[in-house]
Amino acid sequence: MQQHREMLTRDFGRQAGTALTVLEHLYHQPYVSVSRVREWRRQTHASANSLMAD
């Protein structure tokens, strides 16, 4: 788990905070849609989709 956090912090730049929040949710609900990520982070569809694609 710590290894994933370090990778996200290092590789996601400005989106690191968002990526860490999504990671926390994924530990509890591993299969999600872009719509669910939008709900968690209150982002646009494009932003949530971009995050999931990375």
Secondary structure, DSSP 8 states (H G I E B T S, - for coil): -HHHHHHHHHHSGGGHHHHHHHHHHHHH-----HHHHHHHHT--HHHHHHHHH-
